[in-house]
Structure formats: C-alpha cells, structure tokens
Amino acid sequence: MPEPRRDSRREPQDGPVLLYGIHAVEAALRNPRRAIRRLLLTENAERRLAEAIAARGVQAERVIPRDLDRRLGPDTVHQGALLETEPLPESSLAELASRTDRGPIVVLDQVTDPHNVGAVLRSAAAFGAAGLVMTRRHSPPLAGALAKSASGALDLVPVALVQNLARSLAELGELGLTRIGLDGTASETIEDQRLTGPIALVLGAEGKGLRQLTKESCDCLCRITTPGPLSSLNVSNAAAVVLHAAALHRQGRAG
Amino acid sequence: MPEPRRDSRREPQDGPVLLYGIHAVEAALRNPRRAIRRLLLTENAERRLAEAIAARGVQAERVIPRDLDRRLGPDTVHQGALLETEPLPESSLAELASRTDRGPIVVLDQVTDPHNVGAVLRSAAAFGAAGLVMTRRHSPPLAGALAKSASGALDLVPVALVQNLARSLAELGELGLTRIGLDGTASETIEDQRLTGPIALVLGAEGKGLRQLTKESCDCLCRITTPGPLSSLNVSNAAAVVLHAAALHRQGRAG
C-alpha cells in the first residue's frame, strides 16, 4: 500500500484519513475529488453502497463487523463501512466567497466537538451554505466522528482551514462579505437582520462563545430570539436556525 | 444512604439517577421538584455552583476530578460535578397540553441517541416549548449524557413518557392539538404552516424517520425546505428550526 500523502493539516504520525458510516462513505465515493485508498465493507454495507461503488468503479475488500470494531473501537457506529482516504484539497476564502450567491459562509471559532462540527456541516449542506471556515488548530479532524455526524456533507461543503480567524474575517470583509457574529448577549436579534447578499455567520464554541478578537472582527453581533427559560443553544442548533432563516430570506420569504 | 426510590421508568438493577456537568447540576439544584441524594463536587465546581448550592441549602461532598473519572468513565465530561438524584415526577399528556399557550409540544418517535434528545430538550427550553413526549421504551434514560447535552433543560421542560405513541397522539388530538409530523418526503413544507395555537411537532429517529403508524396518527406531514444538496437534517437541528419558526409565529412574525 502506498504511503498516504502528507499535507499541512496532518501530523507526521497520522495514518490515512478514515471515514466510516454509510452516508459518509457513500458521499466520499461519489466525490471525484476524494481519493480512495482502501474500501472495507461488510456484505450488508456493500449491498447498500452497490450503486455508488459501481459508479466509482472501485473494488471493496470484504470484512465482517468485528474487523471494523477492532479497527475503530467497539463504540464506533461504522455501519459496516470504512474508507481509507486522504484529506480533500483545501478551499481558499476567495473560493468560498465566490459561492455566496447560494448561501452564507459559516465560520466556527474553535468549536472542538466533532459531532457538533459534523452537524453544522450537515445543516450547511441542507440549507445550501457556501462553505465552512474553521481554525486549523482547535478544530476536530475532517474525518471519523465529524464525517459520520456530517452524514455525507463533508464531501459536499467546501471547507477552508485558517491559521488566524481575525485575519480571515478581515479578508472576508475585503471580499465584500458582511460578518455577523452570533452572541447570546447581543442586543440586536438575528431575526431583524437581512440575511441575503454575501454574509458570513460566525459561531463560537459552547460555553466560551466568540473570542473577543473574533467579536471585534464582525460587522455586527446578534442573538437568536429565545423566549423560553434557557437562552443558549447547542452550536449546531444555532447554526441550523440561522441557515434556515437565511435560506428563507433568499427565497424572498420573511424569516 | 437510603435506597433510592424505584419507579416505573427504572429497572430494579438501576442505581440512583446520575446528573453531571455544571449546567445540568445547577438546574437540578434550582428545581425544587428534584430530590438531592448526594452532591459530589470538586473545589472548582463548588465555586462555580456556590449560588445554587446556597439557594438550595445543601452540603456538597468534596472530590477530586479523578474520583469522578473513576465513577463515570474517563471520557465523560463531568466538569467536576456529579449529583445523585431520582427521576422527576412524570408529566401527563393533559399537563403538557395545558401548557401549549407558551409553545408546541415536541413528540419524539423512538429517538435513541441521548445527545440528540438532550439537544432537543435544550432547544425546547430555549424556544419555550410546552413539553416533550417520548416512548418509555426505545428512548434514552433521563439522566447522564442526555441531561449533560440538555444543559439544564431536563429540569425546565416537562417530559411525558408513554407506552404507545399512536395512542398518545390520538389523545393529544382529543385534547385539541394539531399534530404535525416532520417527514423529509412530505410534499407540504413546514414554512407554509401556521405554527400557532396548540400544536404537537412529531419527529422521528435519524435514518428510520417516523414509523408508519406514527405518520397515520398525524393531522399533516411536512418537510423543512432544504434548498441544498442534502435533504435530511440531524433530528435536534430539525427540532430547533421548527421550534424557532413556531416562536416567531407566536410573536406575530412570519416564519
């Protein structure tokens, strides 16, 4: 087996990027930019993925569920499908900005939970976001648990990994985007914003929220209207709410 | 230590209900209906919870983080706070229906992932839902991982556990509620519904969706408009989107 290509996102000790779960593996097989190193499937998973395998023209190696349990740990819901692959080519901020006719760019400020980032990617794909920006450090790997939670969206939504979020927000501003930070303590509400045109929605980690410099790099800060007894939302739920509102605005419907 | 009270939700082999995480424990301390058996806190957690501890008038037992790691497993994010408690008194469907002036009832059809159910509860608390209905079987325990994800909402949102979901939906209909099932294959969209008045929002498990009998027990089936390349959402994200829309409708704003 060839040595996996290294790139700047990965440490030298990393092995190949692993994707598991039916939806994640199917989306990877259907993504021509996604390299296929090894495809390990149970009989059942191979049946479910038959169409995508045929379209890609690859050969799967047959395994039993226990083989994948041993490889991934017994608590990993792999659904009998494991793909050894490589990181996707990275997107630039300019590439993401060129796609904002279809929806907002989502920017995550050090959200570390892979399930949350995966769910954000999934909502970004569902509501037609232009792409996702994350910091290269303090973000989960674009693989495994994140890809499983993204349910295929990792191969549908372009991701830009950046060194310095404040500088990247400045760059997005120069590219003509309005940068809207979500902040539970803001006085303005997201429901009063016009969410059309080129915008970046900036969301912070649970608990910590947006860092000070991130806040200062936004054009405005808004909160989601929460009439109930709790005022903070799970970050992926907050992203879904705002992406949904933006999708409605783009269709000319009030949000 | 007294033997914890058993109730119908718990198997005889169960120990006390365990809640961990700062927000979950704080909300429990502030809930007078929540029994306190033992409160185990690190020095740091006790400082963060000082106000709630004083308000409740309880005494915490001092532990070090490793004590809780040993008790809960090394991967559990307990934040130095563990509460041994009992299940909350159960709510009836009629009690939930009497609260629908403030928001919809959320009904989950065999959603088994505790993080998802917890996140749904959290959004239900944020957007002011009337309560949550789940099946007693095929739902995660109202404790631990669910309570942590709910971030305090388990002690804010009343939950009804039912034996038979179709029968419960019939009962909610008799109580005057309109039952709206979320179904990605529906032709109608949720954005075209009036989400005011007494309504129940029925959501299914990922992958499986709503069971056939559950669908037949709804007044209408709707999908969330997803203009992007993926059409399915994480169940907690779908719940957040619809609860947000319902909250806007109740404020007389288009959704």
Interface residues (C-beta under 8 A of the other chain):
Chain A: R102 G103 H115 A119 R122 S123 A124 A125 A126 F127 G128 A129 S149 S151 G152 A153 L156 E191 I224 T225 T226 P227 G228 P229 L230 S231 S232 L233 N234 S236 N237 A238 A239 A240 V241 H244 A245 A247 L248 R250 Q251 R253 A254 G255
Chain B: R102 G103 H115 A119 R122 S123 A124 A125 A126 F127 G128 A129 S149 S151 G152 A153 L156 E191 I224 T225 T226 P227 G228 P229 L230 S231 S232 L233 N234 S236 N237 A238 A239 A240 V241 H244 A245 A247 L248 R250 Q251 R253 A254 G255
